[in-house]
């Protein structure tokens, strides 16, 4: 009699990749001719049909860039469909009132919020608006324009520090994507 064989996976699935078992795994390839990537993004073959293409992410993005939602509809039918969908989705827009918005959306830290207050812009301002507001305020209190004014120099330093905080946060956001 042969003894029991010892398993090599030790019961920890993290030690082997998903689909790393000995059984074969079915992988659907991208429907674009010549592409060998997995096709895991379904796309309709034509409007209002259940038939689907299965593309990789790159080819799905290419396919969707040319997609016209209103293809085959007259102007009146397209306008009616857009009006119906807007009417049906207005409830979601109304419910946004009860969600987080503005400064409480969690996208900015408390330091960033204080810096925005110092510069004097809204909490949802983009970086171009922040930079413009900072330049305008900095020009008013710049030490070269007001030599010997200690209050203006302190205000300029405060503006500079606030801008540095926001600039670094923007660079982190761009780096993270």
Secondary structure by P-SEA (a helix, b strand, c coil): cccbbbbcccccccccccccccbbbbbbccccccccccccbbbbccccccbbbbbcaaaaaaaaaaccccccccaaaaaaaaaaaaaaaaaaaaaccccccccccccccaaaaaaaaaacccccccaaaaaaaaaaaaaacccccccccaaaaaaaaaaaaaaaaaaaaaaaaaaac
